[in-house]
């Protein structure tokens, strides 16, 4: 039995493997669902807040359309939107913190 603590890169590798396995399982399940059931679920949940269930409203922030819940004040991003918002400059963390801690979202 080894008492070796996993490195950060090992933890990242296994986290990525776990996420990939979960994604594959979700895709498989979606394929197995009947088309009518998928459509019904999509209509039921489309643009609804995953936290409180209220309607989400699209808001343009820095040129990216994100989904905002004005009931619980949640901000929801689609795949790739966080990366687009964070940019590649040295102030990535400050931009993310600004967005999630009362950043000024303005509709365009």
Buried (B, 14 or more C-beta within 10 A) or exposed (E): EEEEEEEEEEEEEEEEEEEEEEEEEEEEEEEEEEEEEEEEEEEEEEEBBEEEEBEBEEBEBBEBEBBBBEEEEBBBBEEEBEEEBBEEEEEEEEBBEEBEEEBEEEEE
